[in-house]
Protein backbone atom coordinates (compact mmCIF):
# COMPACT_ATOMS: atom_id res chain seq x y z
CA UNK A 1 0.00 0.00 0.00
CA UNK A 2 1.28 3.47 -0.80
CA UNK A 3 0.57 6.87 0.74
CA UNK A 4 -2.08 7.57 -1.93
CA UNK A 5 -5.19 5.51 -2.62
CA UNK A 6 -7.99 5.57 -5.19
CA UNK A 7 -11.04 7.30 -3.70
CA UNK A 8 -8.97 9.41 -1.33
CA UNK A 9 -10.19 12.99 -0.87
CA UNK A 10 -7.99 15.87 -1.91
CA UNK A 11 -8.27 19.61 -2.32
CA UNK A 12 -6.91 21.64 -5.23
CA UNK A 13 -6.03 25.27 -4.53
CA UNK A 14 -5.47 28.14 -6.96
CA UNK A 15 -5.62 31.91 -6.92
CA UNK A 16 -8.63 33.64 -8.56
CA UNK A 17 -8.53 37.43 -8.50
CA UNK A 18 -7.77 38.34 -4.90
CA UNK A 19 -8.94 35.12 -3.22
CA UNK A 20 -7.79 31.55 -2.84
CA UNK A 21 -10.18 28.95 -4.28
CA UNK A 22 -10.41 25.45 -2.78
CA UNK A 23 -11.91 22.68 -4.93
CA UNK A 24 -12.72 19.41 -3.17
CA UNK A 25 -11.96 16.41 -5.44
CA UNK A 26 -11.06 12.72 -5.21
CA UNK A 27 -8.43 10.42 -6.72
CA UNK A 28 -9.79 8.36 -9.62
CA UNK A 29 -6.56 6.62 -10.66
CA UNK A 30 -2.90 6.58 -9.62
CA UNK A 31 -0.23 6.26 -12.30
CA UNK A 32 3.57 6.28 -12.03
CA UNK A 33 3.95 9.98 -12.77
CA UNK A 34 0.42 11.40 -12.54
CA UNK A 35 -2.90 11.37 -10.74
CA UNK A 36 -6.28 11.16 -12.48
CA UNK A 37 -8.67 13.41 -10.56
CA UNK A 38 -12.46 13.35 -10.30
CA UNK A 39 -13.59 16.98 -10.24
CA UNK A 40 -16.81 18.36 -8.72
CA UNK A 41 -19.71 19.26 -11.03
CA UNK A 42 -19.06 22.99 -10.77
CA UNK A 43 -15.48 22.77 -12.14
CA UNK A 44 -16.37 24.56 -15.41
CA UNK A 45 -16.54 27.92 -13.65
CA UNK A 46 -12.79 27.52 -13.00
CA UNK A 47 -11.81 25.92 -16.31
CA UNK A 48 -9.20 28.60 -17.08
CA UNK A 49 -7.20 27.48 -14.03
CA UNK A 50 -7.36 23.80 -15.00
CA UNK A 51 -5.83 24.08 -18.44
CA UNK A 52 -2.67 22.17 -19.48
CA UNK A 53 0.56 23.50 -17.88
CA UNK A 54 -1.28 25.45 -15.17
CA UNK A 55 0.25 25.12 -11.69
CA UNK A 56 -1.83 23.98 -8.71
CA UNK A 57 -1.34 23.36 -5.01
CA UNK A 58 -2.71 20.02 -3.77
CA UNK A 59 -3.56 18.71 -0.30
CA UNK A 60 -4.40 15.03 0.16
CA UNK A 61 -6.08 14.00 3.39
CA UNK A 62 -5.30 10.66 5.06
CA UNK A 63 -5.82 9.15 8.48
CA UNK A 64 -2.20 9.80 9.47
CA UNK A 65 -1.88 13.36 8.24
CA UNK A 66 -1.94 15.69 5.26
CA UNK A 67 0.17 15.42 2.10
CA UNK A 68 1.04 18.72 0.43
CA UNK A 69 2.59 19.18 -3.00
CA UNK A 70 2.64 21.47 -6.02
CA UNK A 71 1.61 20.01 -9.39
CA UNK A 72 1.27 20.90 -13.06
CA UNK A 73 -1.88 20.10 -15.05
CA UNK A 74 -1.04 17.42 -17.65
CA UNK A 75 -4.46 17.01 -19.30
CA UNK A 76 -7.40 19.37 -18.89
CA UNK A 77 -10.89 18.24 -17.81
CA UNK A 78 -12.08 19.06 -21.35
CA UNK A 79 -10.16 15.97 -22.48
CA UNK A 80 -10.98 12.40 -21.46
CA UNK A 81 -9.38 12.74 -18.02
CA UNK A 82 -8.12 15.48 -15.75
CA UNK A 83 -4.55 14.54 -14.84
CA UNK A 84 -1.95 16.31 -12.72
CA UNK A 85 1.75 15.68 -12.25
CA UNK A 86 2.72 13.31 -9.42
CA UNK A 87 6.17 13.64 -7.87
CA UNK A 88 6.61 11.65 -4.66
CA UNK A 89 9.92 13.41 -3.97
CA UNK A 90 8.15 16.78 -3.81
CA UNK A 91 5.56 15.76 -1.22
CA UNK A 92 5.50 16.89 2.37
CA UNK A 93 3.66 14.84 4.98
CA UNK A 94 2.40 16.64 8.07
CA UNK A 95 1.48 13.92 10.56
CA UNK A 96 -1.79 13.94 12.40
CA UNK A 97 -2.25 13.03 16.04
CA UNK A 98 -2.68 9.34 15.18
CA UNK A 99 0.78 8.71 13.66
CA UNK A 100 1.53 5.20 14.96
CA UNK A 101 4.28 3.77 17.08
CA UNK A 102 5.72 0.77 15.26
CA UNK A 103 7.54 -2.28 16.58
CA UNK A 104 10.29 -2.43 13.96
CA UNK A 105 13.66 -4.15 14.04
CA UNK A 106 15.91 -2.04 11.80
CA UNK A 107 19.66 -1.48 11.63
CA UNK A 108 20.86 1.52 13.63
CA UNK A 109 24.47 2.68 13.43
CA UNK A 110 25.57 5.01 16.24
CA UNK A 111 28.72 7.08 16.56
CA UNK A 112 29.46 8.03 20.16
CA UNK A 113 32.73 9.82 20.70
CA UNK A 114 35.36 7.77 18.87
CA UNK A 115 33.27 4.59 18.93
CA UNK A 116 31.00 3.21 16.21
CA UNK A 117 28.25 0.91 17.45
CA UNK A 118 26.06 -1.24 15.19
CA UNK A 119 22.76 -2.15 16.82
CA UNK A 120 19.03 -2.68 16.22
CA UNK A 121 15.87 -0.74 16.97
CA UNK A 122 12.80 -2.36 18.49
CA UNK A 123 10.37 0.58 18.57
CA UNK A 124 10.13 3.66 16.34
CA UNK A 125 7.89 6.71 16.76
CA UNK A 126 7.98 10.24 15.40
CA UNK A 127 9.29 11.55 18.73
CA UNK A 128 11.63 8.75 19.85
CA UNK A 129 13.47 5.55 18.92
CA UNK A 130 14.10 2.62 21.26
CA UNK A 131 17.07 0.33 20.62
CA UNK A 132 19.19 -2.47 22.06
CA UNK A 133 22.90 -2.14 22.77
CA UNK A 134 25.52 -3.93 24.84
CA UNK A 135 27.44 -0.67 24.86
CA UNK A 136 26.73 1.25 28.06
CA UNK A 137 25.29 4.71 27.49
CA UNK A 138 24.51 7.44 29.99
CA UNK A 139 21.45 9.66 30.06
CA UNK A 140 21.92 12.86 28.00
CA UNK A 141 24.63 11.30 25.80
CA UNK A 142 24.61 12.94 22.36
CA UNK A 143 24.52 10.34 19.56
CA UNK A 144 25.22 10.61 15.82
CA UNK A 145 22.93 8.09 14.13
CA UNK A 146 22.24 6.44 10.80
CA UNK A 147 18.98 4.48 10.58
CA UNK A 148 19.00 2.06 7.64
CA UNK A 149 15.47 1.47 6.33
CA UNK A 150 14.35 -1.51 4.22
CA UNK A 151 12.56 -1.73 0.86
CA UNK A 152 14.64 1.04 -0.75
CA UNK A 153 13.36 3.61 1.75
CA UNK A 154 16.96 4.77 2.21
CA UNK A 155 19.09 5.78 5.19
CA UNK A 156 18.35 8.74 7.42
CA UNK A 157 21.00 10.59 9.38
CA UNK A 158 20.35 12.53 12.56
CA UNK A 159 21.62 13.52 15.99
CA UNK A 160 19.68 12.54 19.09
CA UNK A 161 19.91 12.67 22.86
CA UNK A 162 19.79 9.50 24.93
CA UNK A 163 16.84 10.23 27.23
CA UNK A 164 16.17 6.94 29.01
CA UNK A 165 17.96 3.81 30.19
CA UNK A 166 15.43 1.07 30.86
CA UNK A 167 15.36 0.48 34.65
CA UNK A 168 14.84 -3.28 34.22
CA UNK A 169 16.59 -4.19 30.96
CA UNK A 170 19.91 -2.38 31.08
CA UNK A 171 20.65 -2.91 27.37
CA UNK A 172 17.47 -1.12 26.22
CA UNK A 173 17.65 2.61 25.55
CA UNK A 174 15.46 5.46 24.31
CA UNK A 175 16.69 8.39 22.23
CA UNK A 176 14.72 11.52 21.37
CA UNK A 177 15.18 15.25 20.64
CA UNK A 178 16.03 14.46 17.02
CA UNK A 179 18.01 16.90 14.92
CA UNK A 180 17.57 15.90 11.25
CA UNK A 181 16.94 17.48 7.88
CA UNK A 182 13.38 17.97 6.67
CA UNK A 183 14.03 15.46 3.85
CA UNK A 184 15.11 12.79 6.35
CA UNK A 185 12.10 13.55 8.56
CA UNK A 186 9.79 13.06 5.59
CA UNK A 187 11.55 9.77 4.72
CA UNK A 188 10.96 8.56 8.28
CA UNK A 189 7.28 9.53 8.15
CA UNK A 190 6.71 7.75 4.84
CA UNK A 191 8.49 4.65 6.10
CA UNK A 192 6.32 4.56 9.23
CA UNK A 193 3.14 5.03 7.21
CA UNK A 194 3.97 2.26 4.74
CA UNK A 195 5.20 -0.11 7.47
CA UNK A 196 1.98 0.40 9.42
CA UNK A 197 -0.36 -0.10 6.47
CA UNK A 198 1.31 -2.58 4.12
CA UNK A 199 0.38 -6.18 4.95
CA UNK A 200 3.01 -7.44 2.46
CA UNK A 201 5.90 -5.55 4.11
CA UNK A 202 7.69 -8.71 5.31
CA UNK A 203 7.36 -10.66 2.07
LINJOFEN-V175315 format. One record per pair of residues at least 24 apart in sequence whose C-alpha atoms are under 10 Angstrom apart, sorted by sequence separation. I is the first residue (numbers start at 1). J is the second residue. D is the distance in Angstrom with one decimal. If there is no record, write none. Layout:
i	j	d
I	J	D
I	J	D
This chain:
i	j	d
5	29	8.2
6	30	6.8
49	73	9.2
50	74	9.4
51	75	7.2
52	76	5.5
67	91	6.3
68	92	5.2
69	93	9.1
100	124	8.8
101	125	4.7
102	126	9.7
107	131	9.5
108	132	9.5
138	162	7.2
139	163	5.4
140	164	8.3
156	180	8.2
157	181	8.1
4	29	9.9
5	30	7.4
12	37	10.0
21	46	9.2
50	75	8.5
51	76	5.0
52	77	9.3
66	91	9.9
67	92	5.5
68	93	6.5
100	125	6.8
101	126	7.6
104	129	9.9
105	130	9.9
106	131	9.2
112	137	9.1
137	162	7.7
138	163	8.6
139	164	6.0
156	181	8.9
4	30	7.8
50	76	5.9
51	77	7.8
58	84	9.7
66	92	8.1
67	93	4.6
68	94	8.0
99	125	8.0
100	126	8.2
101	127	9.4
104	130	9.7
105	131	8.7
121	147	8.8
138	164	8.4
139	165	6.8
158	184	8.1
10	37	9.0
12	39	9.6
49	76	9.5
50	77	7.2
51	78	8.5
66	93	5.7
67	94	6.5
99	126	7.6
101	128	9.3
102	129	9.8
103	130	9.4
104	131	9.9
105	132	9.9
118	145	9.9
120	147	9.1
137	164	9.5
138	165	7.5
156	183	8.7
157	184	7.0
158	185	9.2
9	37	9.8
10	38	9.8
11	39	9.9
48	76	9.6
50	78	9.2
56	84	8.7
65	93	6.6
66	94	5.3
67	95	8.7
101	129	9.5
113	141	9.7
116	144	9.4
117	145	9.5
118	146	9.6
119	147	9.9
120	148	9.8
137	165	7.9
156	184	5.3
157	185	9.4
6	35	9.5
9	38	9.7
47	76	8.3
55	84	9.1
56	85	9.7
64	93	8.9
65	94	5.4
66	95	6.5
112	141	8.1
113	142	8.9
116	145	9.7
136	165	9.4
155	184	8.1
156	185	8.0
6	36	9.3
7	37	9.5
16	46	8.6
47	77	7.9
52	82	9.4
54	84	9.5
55	85	9.6
64	94	8.4
65	95	4.1
66	96	7.4
112	142	7.2
113	143	8.3
154	184	9.2
156	186	9.8
4	35	9.6
6	37	9.5
7	38	9.1
47	78	8.5
51	82	9.3
52	83	9.1
53	84	9.2
62	93	9.9
64	95	5.6
65	96	4.2
95	126	8.9
111	142	9.2
112	143	5.5
113	144	9.0
129	160	9.3
156	187	7.4
14	46	9.5
16	48	9.9
50	82	8.4
52	84	9.0
53	85	9.7
59	91	9.6
61	93	9.9
63	95	9.0
64	96	5.1
65	97	7.8
111	143	6.1
112	144	6.6
128	160	8.9
130	162	9.7
143	175	8.5
155	187	8.5
156	188	7.4
16	49	8.4
27	60	9.2
44	77	8.7
50	83	9.7
58	91	9.6
59	92	9.6
60	93	9.4
62	95	9.3
63	96	7.4
64	97	7.3
65	98	8.1
110	143	6.4
111	144	5.0
112	145	8.9
128	161	9.6
129	162	9.6
137	170	9.6
142	175	9.1
145	178	9.8
154	187	7.8
155	188	9.1
15	49	8.5
26	60	8.9
43	77	8.6
44	78	9.2
50	84	9.5
59	93	9.7
62	96	8.8
63	97	9.2
64	98	5.8
65	99	7.6
109	143	9.8
110	144	5.6
111	145	6.4
128	162	9.6
130	164	9.1
136	170	8.3
137	171	8.9
139	173	9.2
141	175	9.2
153	187	7.1
154	188	9.3
14	49	7.3
22	57	9.6
23	58	9.6
24	59	9.6
25	60	9.5
61	96	10.0
63	98	7.4
64	99	5.3
109	144	8.3
110	145	4.6
111	146	8.7
128	163	9.2
130	165	9.8
135	170	9.9
136	171	7.4
137	172	9.8
138	173	9.5
139	174	9.3
140	175	9.0
142	177	9.9
143	178	9.8
144	179	9.6
145	180	9.9
153	188	8.5
13	49	9.8
14	50	9.3
22	58	9.5
24	60	10.0
35	71	9.8
63	99	8.4
64	100	8.1
109	145	5.7
110	146	6.5
130	166	9.8
134	170	8.5
135	171	7.6
136	172	9.7
137	173	8.2
139	175	9.3
140	176	9.9
22	59	9.9
34	71	9.3
108	145	6.9
109	146	5.1
110	147	8.7
132	169	9.4
133	170	8.8
134	171	5.6
136	173	9.5
153	190	8.4
154	191	9.3
34	72	9.6
35	73	9.8
36	74	9.7
39	77	8.1
108	146	5.8
109	147	6.4
132	170	9.0
133	171	5.2
134	172	8.6
149	187	9.3
153	191	6.6
34	73	9.3
35	74	9.4
36	75	9.2
38	77	9.1
107	146	8.4
108	147	4.7
109	148	8.0
132	171	5.5
133	172	6.5
149	188	8.6
152	191	9.9
14	54	9.6
34	74	8.0
37	77	9.0
107	147	6.1
108	148	6.3
131	171	8.3
132	172	4.7
133	173	7.6
151	191	9.2
14	55	8.0
15	56	9.0
36	77	10.0
106	147	7.3
107	148	5.4
108	149	9.1
131	172	5.8
132	173	6.3
147	188	9.3
150	191	8.7
153	194	10.0
13	55	9.5
14	56	5.8
15	57	9.8
39	81	9.8
106	148	6.6
107	149	7.4
130	172	7.1
131	173	5.5
132	174	9.0
149	191	7.7
13	56	6.1
14	57	6.6
38	81	8.3
39	82	7.9
106	149	6.5
107	150	9.1
130	173	5.6
131	174	6.5
12	56	6.6
13	57	5.1
14	58	9.1
37	81	7.5
38	82	7.3
105	149	9.7
106	150	7.8
129	173	8.4
130	174	4.4
131	175	8.2
12	57	5.8
13	58	6.3
36	81	6.5
37	82	5.6
38	83	9.2
129	174	5.7
130	175	6.4
150	195	9.8
11	57	8.3
12	58	4.7
13	59	8.2
35	81	9.8
36	82	5.7
37	83	6.1
128	174	6.7
129	175	5.4
130	176	8.9
11	58	5.8
12	59	6.6
35	82	8.3
36	83	4.5
37	84	7.6
108	155	9.6
110	157	9.9
128	175	5.6
129	176	6.6
10	58	7.0
11	59	5.2
12	60	8.9
34	82	10.0
35	83	5.4
36	84	6.7
107	155	9.7
108	156	9.8
109	157	9.5
110	158	9.9
111	159	9.6
127	175	8.8
128	176	4.4
10	59	5.5
11	60	6.5
34	83	6.3
35	84	5.4
36	85	9.2
110	159	9.4
127	176	6.0
128	177	7.5
129	178	9.5
9	59	8.8
10	60	4.2
11	61	8.3
33	83	9.9
34	84	5.5
35	85	6.5
36	86	9.7
110	160	10.0
122	172	9.1
124	174	9.8
126	176	9.1
127	177	7.2
128	178	7.7
151	201	8.3
9	60	6.2
10	61	5.9
33	84	8.7
34	85	4.5
35	86	6.1
121	172	9.4
122	173	9.9
123	174	9.1
125	176	9.5
127	178	7.5
150	201	9.4
151	202	9.6
8	60	7.4
9	61	6.0
10	62	9.1
29	81	10.0
31	83	9.7
33	85	6.1
34	86	4.3
35	87	9.8
121	173	9.4
126	178	9.2
150	202	9.9
8	61	7.2
9	62	8.0
28	81	9.5
30	83	9.7
32	85	9.6
33	86	4.9
34	87	7.7
121	174	9.6
8	62	7.5
28	82	9.5
29	83	9.2
31	85	9.6
32	86	7.5
33	87	6.5
5	60	9.9
28	83	9.6
31	86	8.2
32	87	8.8
33	88	8.7
4	60	8.1
10	66	9.4
27	83	9.9
30	86	8.8
32	88	9.6
3	60	9.6
4	61	9.3
5	62	9.2
10	67	9.1
11	68	9.7
13	70	9.6
4	62	8.3
10	68	9.8
12	70	9.6
3	62	8.2
12	71	9.6
126	185	8.7
3	64	9.6
126	188	7.9
4	67	9.1
125	188	9.2
126	189	7.3
3	67	8.7
124	188	9.5
125	189	9.1
126	192	8.6
125	192	8.0
124	192	8.1
4	88	10.0
3	88	9.4
104	192	9.3
100	189	9.9
3	93	9.5
92	182	9.0
99	189	8.6
102	192	7.1
92	183	8.8
95	186	9.7
101	192	8.1
102	193	9.5
104	195	8.6
91	183	9.9
93	185	9.3
94	186	8.6
100	192	7.5
103	195	9.7
104	196	9.9
90	183	9.7
92	185	9.6
93	186	6.4
99	192	8.2
100	193	7.9
102	195	7.9
103	196	9.5
89	183	9.1
92	186	6.6
93	187	9.4
95	189	7.7
99	193	7.8
102	196	6.9
91	186	8.5
92	187	9.6
94	189	8.6
95	190	9.9
100	195	9.9
101	196	8.7
93	189	7.2
100	196	7.3
89	186	9.6
92	189	9.5
93	190	7.7
99	196	9.4
89	187	9.6
92	190	9.5
95	193	9.6
65	189	9.9
64	189	9.6
65	193	9.8
64	193	7.5
63	193	9.9
3	190	7.4
2	190	8.9
3	191	9.8
3	193	7.2
2	193	8.4
3	194	7.0
1	193	9.3
2	194	6.3
1	194	6.6
2	195	9.8
1	195	9.1
3	197	9.1
1	196	9.6
2	197	8.3
1	197	6.5
2	198	7.8
1	198	5.0
1	199	7.9
1	200	8.4
1	201	9.1
